[in-house]
Amino acid sequence: MLTPKNKALLLKLANHTEPSLTIGKGDLDSTLLSAINNALTAHELIKIRVLTSQGEERSEIADKINLALGSETVKILGRILILYKKNERRPRITL
């Protein structure tokens, strides 16, 4: 569970990064979840852009991703999801 202090640090780190993935019309399938998991493993902190054509609420999408991958939502800013998952083997971010 991320504390408010941890979230503030992660937001600061995410401020200068660009969204690495985009979620469009389609549902969250295994291919998309695999790509998100690979990005989280490599970077620990990622941004995902959700297109306006996506029918679901952004918080529902974030909850589905978090449930499937064990990640945590740092913040939802408009159409951008900021997610964090600690890499147990080689952590890049120290909280």
C-alpha positions in Angstrom: 0.0 0.0 0.0 1.4 3.4 -1.0 1.5 6.1 1.6 0.7 9.7 0.6 4.4 10.5 0.9 5.3 7.6 -1.5 2.6 8.8 -3.9 4.0 12.3 -3.9 7.5 11.0 -4.7 6.2 8.8 -7.5 4.2 11.7 -9.0 7.3 13.8 -9.0 9.2 11.0 -10.8 6.4 10.5 -13.3 6.1 14.2 -14.1 8.7 14.1 -16.8 7.8 10.8 -18.4 5.6 10.3 -21.4 2.8 7.7 -21.5 4.3 4.4 -22.6 1.0 2.6 -23.6 -2.4 3.6 -25.0 -5.6 1.8 -24.3 -8.2 2.3 -27.0 -11.6 0.8 -27.8 -10.8 -2.8 -27.1 -11.1 -4.6 -23.8 -8.2 -5.4 -21.6 -7.0 -8.7 -23.1 -4.1 -10.9 -22.2 -1.8 -9.2 -24.8 -2.4 -5.7 -23.5 -2.0 -6.9 -19.9 1.2 -8.7 -20.9 2.5 -5.4 -22.4 1.6 -3.5 -19.3 3.3 -6.1 -17.1 6.4 -5.9 -19.2 6.5 -2.1 -18.9 6.0 -2.3 -15.2 8.7 -4.9 -14.8 11.2 -2.8 -16.8 10.3 0.7 -15.4 8.3 0.1 -12.2 6.4 3.4 -12.8 4.5 3.9 -16.0 1.9 6.2 -17.5 -0.9 4.8 -19.6 -3.1 7.0 -21.9 -6.8 6.0 -22.1 -8.5 7.2 -25.3 -11.9 8.9 -25.0 -13.4 6.1 -27.2 -12.9 3.7 -24.3 -16.3 3.0 -22.8 -15.3 2.2 -19.2 -14.4 4.7 -16.5 -10.7 5.2 -16.0 -10.8 4.1 -12.4 -12.5 0.8 -13.4 -9.7 0.2 -16.0 -7.0 0.9 -13.3 -8.8 -1.4 -10.9 -8.8 -4.3 -13.5 -5.1 -3.8 -14.2 -4.2 -3.6 -10.5 -6.2 -6.8 -9.8 -4.7 -8.7 -12.7 -1.0 -7.6 -12.2 -0.7 -6.6 -8.6 0.2 -3.0 -9.3 -1.0 0.1 -7.6 -2.6 3.3 -8.9 -0.6 6.3 -8.0 -3.0 8.8 -9.6 -5.5 9.2 -12.4 -5.0 12.6 -14.1 -7.6 13.1 -16.8 -7.0 10.4 -19.4 -3.7 9.4 -17.9 -3.2 6.5 -15.4 0.0 6.4 -13.4 0.7 2.9 -12.1 3.5 1.5 -9.9 4.6 -2.0 -9.3 7.8 -2.8 -7.4 10.3 -5.0 -9.2 11.3 -7.6 -6.6 14.5 -8.7 -8.5 16.0 -5.3 -9.4 14.2 -2.4 -7.9 14.8 0.9 -9.6 12.8 3.2 -7.3 13.4 3.2 -3.6 10.5 4.3 -1.5 
